[in-house]
Amino acid sequence: MRRAKYLLAAIALAAGCASAPQVVVAPDGQSALIVRCPRGNRYRCESRAFHTCGRDYLVLDNGNRIGTFVTPNGYVVSNTTVFQGFIVFRCPTAH
């Protein structure tokens, strides 16, 4: 019960542009949390996960995909890792 209060407080007080965590079903069929944040700024997503779970959160999908992007000056960069603007993670369970 105490952990639930801290979890709710962390969600309410966490700053930044990352969205509030939403519950989703992970590929293993268990529940997990997803946080969306601005592309190119995965650290805001990781910060939200840290504020939600503490340091022991488990990243299930880091939002990175192999893709192509165009730089502001027009160069095309292909076959590189591109952050898609989200991470999926799971908080540790109490034993």
C-alpha positions as protocol buffer text, in pm:
chain_id: "A"
residue {
  index: 1
  type: MET
  ca { x: 0 y: 0 z: 0 }
}
residue {
  index: 2
  type: ARG
  ca { x: 280 y: 241 z: 87 }
}
residue {
  index: 3
  type: ARG
  ca { x: 457 y: 165 z: -240 }
}
residue {
  index: 4
  type: ALA
  ca { x: 136 y: 242 z: -430 }
}
residue {
  index: 5
  type: LYS
  ca { x: 119 y: 585 z: -265 }
}
residue {
  index: 6
  type: TYR
  ca { x: 479 y: 658 z: -361 }
}
residue {
  index: 7
  type: LEU
  ca { x: 413 y: 537 z: -714 }
}
residue {
  index: 8
  type: LEU
  ca { x: 113 y: 767 z: -753 }
}
residue {
  index: 9
  type: ALA
  ca { x: 304 y: 1059 z: -603 }
}
residue {
  index: 10
  type: ALA
  ca { x: 596 y: 999 z: -839 }
}
residue {
  index: 11
  type: ILE
  ca { x: 365 y: 994 z: -1139 }
}
residue {
  index: 12
  type: ALA
  ca { x: 192 y: 1313 z: -1028 }
}
residue {
  index: 13
  type: LEU
  ca { x: 513 y: 1502 z: -949 }
}
residue {
  index: 14
  type: ALA
  ca { x: 746 y: 1386 z: -1225 }
}
residue {
  index: 15
  type: ALA
  ca { x: 845 y: 1679 z: -1440 }
}
residue {
  index: 16
  type: GLY
  ca { x: 929 y: 1693 z: -1807 }
}
residue {
  index: 17
  type: CYS
  ca { x: 758 y: 1651 z: -2136 }
}
residue {
  index: 18
  type: ALA
  ca { x: 720 y: 1274 z: -2112 }
}
residue {
  index: 19
  type: SER
  ca { x: 364 y: 1149 z: -2089 }
}
residue {
  index: 20
  type: ALA
  ca { x: 223 y: 987 z: -1779 }
}
residue {
  index: 21
  type: PRO
  ca { x: 285 y: 610 z: -1783 }
}
residue {
  index: 22
  type: GLN
  ca { x: 2 y: 404 z: -1929 }
}
residue {
  index: 23
  type: VAL
  ca { x: -55 y: 34 z: -1864 }
}
residue {
  index: 24
  type: VAL
  ca { x: -9 y: -191 z: -2168 }
}
residue {
  index: 25
  type: VAL
  ca { x: 25 y: -564 z: -2227 }
}
residue {
  index: 26
  type: ALA
  ca { x: 386 y: -663 z: -2299 }
}
residue {
  index: 27
  type: PRO
  ca { x: 476 y: -935 z: -2552 }
}
residue {
  index: 28
  type: ASP
  ca { x: 508 y: -1185 z: -2265 }
}
residue {
  index: 29
  type: GLY
  ca { x: 142 y: -1129 z: -2175 }
}
residue {
  index: 30
  type: GLN
  ca { x: 221 y: -948 z: -1848 }
}
residue {
  index: 31
  type: SER
  ca { x: 129 y: -587 z: -1778 }
}
residue {
  index: 32
  type: ALA
  ca { x: 389 y: -318 z: -1835 }
}
residue {
  index: 33
  type: LEU
  ca { x: 402 y: 61 z: -1860 }
}
residue {
  index: 34
  type: ILE
  ca { x: 462 y: 278 z: -2166 }
}
residue {
  index: 35
  type: VAL
  ca { x: 587 y: 637 z: -2162 }
}
residue {
  index: 36
  type: ARG
  ca { x: 586 y: 857 z: -2470 }
}
residue {
  index: 37
  type: CYS
  ca { x: 827 y: 1148 z: -2504 }
}
residue {
  index: 38
  type: PRO
  ca { x: 963 y: 1376 z: -2775 }
}
residue {
  index: 39
  type: ARG
  ca { x: 1159 y: 1196 z: -3044 }
}
residue {
  index: 40
  type: GLY
  ca { x: 1528 y: 1245 z: -3000 }
}
residue {
  index: 41
  type: ASN
  ca { x: 1494 y: 1275 z: -2623 }
}
residue {
  index: 42
  type: ARG
  ca { x: 1476 y: 926 z: -2479 }
}
residue {
  index: 43
  type: TYR
  ca { x: 1628 y: 1055 z: -2155 }
}
residue {
  index: 44
  type: ARG
  ca { x: 1295 y: 1214 z: -2061 }
}
residue {
  index: 45
  type: CYS
  ca { x: 1132 y: 873 z: -2101 }
}
residue {
  index: 46
  type: GLU
  ca { x: 1403 y: 710 z: -1890 }
}
residue {
  index: 47
  type: SER
  ca { x: 1366 y: 984 z: -1628 }
}
residue {
  index: 48
  type: ARG
  ca { x: 991 y: 921 z: -1608 }
}
residue {
  index: 49
  type: ALA
  ca { x: 1053 y: 545 z: -1569 }
}
residue {
  index: 50
  type: PHE
  ca { x: 1307 y: 614 z: -1294 }
}
residue {
  index: 51
  type: HIS
  ca { x: 1068 y: 847 z: -1110 }
}
residue {
  index: 52
  type: THR
  ca { x: 790 y: 589 z: -1142 }
}
residue {
  index: 53
  type: CYS
  ca { x: 979 y: 276 z: -1036 }
}
residue {
  index: 54
  type: GLY
  ca { x: 1313 y: 371 z: -890 }
}
residue {
  index: 55
  type: ARG
  ca { x: 1644 y: 254 z: -1031 }
}
residue {
  index: 56
  type: ASP
  ca { x: 1551 y: -112 z: -1077 }
}
residue {
  index: 57
  type: TYR
  ca { x: 1297 y: -75 z: -1359 }
}
residue {
  index: 58
  type: LEU
  ca { x: 1324 y: -326 z: -1645 }
}
residue {
  index: 59
  type: VAL
  ca { x: 1317 y: -187 z: -1999 }
}
residue {
  index: 60
  type: LEU
  ca { x: 1118 y: -419 z: -2225 }
}
residue {
  index: 61
  type: ASP
  ca { x: 1133 y: -202 z: -2540 }
}
residue {
  index: 62
  type: ASN
  ca { x: 1373 y: 91 z: -2563 }
}
residue {
  index: 63
  type: GLY
  ca { x: 1195 y: 243 z: -2863 }
}
residue {
  index: 64
  type: ASN
  ca { x: 1496 y: 215 z: -3093 }
}
residue {
  index: 65
  type: ARG
  ca { x: 1447 y: 90 z: -3448 }
}
residue {
  index: 66
  type: ILE
  ca { x: 1681 y: 66 z: -3744 }
}
residue {
  index: 67
  type: GLY
  ca { x: 1571 y: 328 z: -3992 }
}
residue {
  index: 68
  type: THR
  ca { x: 1656 y: 622 z: -4210 }
}
residue {
  index: 69
  type: PHE
  ca { x: 1636 y: 991 z: -4129 }
}
residue {
  index: 70
  type: VAL
  ca { x: 1721 y: 1319 z: -4297 }
}
residue {
  index: 71
  type: THR
  ca { x: 1935 y: 1571 z: -4110 }
}
residue {
  index: 72
  type: PRO
  ca { x: 1833 y: 1940 z: -4106 }
}
residue {
  index: 73
  type: ASN
  ca { x: 2094 y: 2017 z: -4371 }
}
residue {
  index: 74
  type: GLY
  ca { x: 1951 y: 1753 z: -4608 }
}
residue {
  index: 75
  type: TYR
  ca { x: 2186 y: 1459 z: -4561 }
}
residue {
  index: 76
  type: VAL
  ca { x: 2017 y: 1118 z: -4564 }
}
residue {
  index: 77
  type: VAL
  ca { x: 2140 y: 878 z: -4298 }
}
residue {
  index: 78
  type: SER
  ca { x: 2028 y: 520 z: -4355 }
}
residue {
  index: 79
  type: ASN
  ca { x: 2056 y: 200 z: -4151 }
}
residue {
  index: 80
  type: THR
  ca { x: 2102 y: 379 z: -3823 }
}
residue {
  index: 81
  type: THR
  ca { x: 1928 y: 355 z: -3487 }
}
residue {
  index: 82
  type: VAL
  ca { x: 1632 y: 593 z: -3465 }
}
residue {
  index: 83
  type: PHE
  ca { x: 1447 y: 656 z: -3138 }
}
residue {
  index: 84
  type: GLN
  ca { x: 1070 y: 626 z: -3193 }
}
residue {
  index: 85
  type: GLY
  ca { x: 955 y: 838 z: -2898 }
}
residue {
  index: 86
  type: PHE
  ca { x: 856 y: 578 z: -2637 }
}
residue {
  index: 87
  type: ILE
  ca { x: 985 y: 316 z: -2396 }
}
residue {
  index: 88
  type: VAL
  ca { x: 804 y: 19 z: -2244 }
}
residue {
  index: 89
  type: PHE
  ca { x: 915 y: -82 z: -1896 }
}
residue {
  index: 90
  type: ARG
  ca { x: 815 y: -280 z: -1589 }
}
residue {
  index: 91
  type: CYS
  ca { x: 861 y: -189 z: -1224 }
}
residue {
  index: 92
  type: PRO
  ca { x: 1015 y: -451 z: -995 }
}
residue {
  index: 93
  type: THR
  ca { x: 768 y: -644 z: -784 }
}
residue {
  index: 94
  type: ALA
  ca { x: 805 y: -658 z: -407 }
}
residue {
  index: 95
  type: HIS
  ca { x: 904 y: -1003 z: -277 }
}
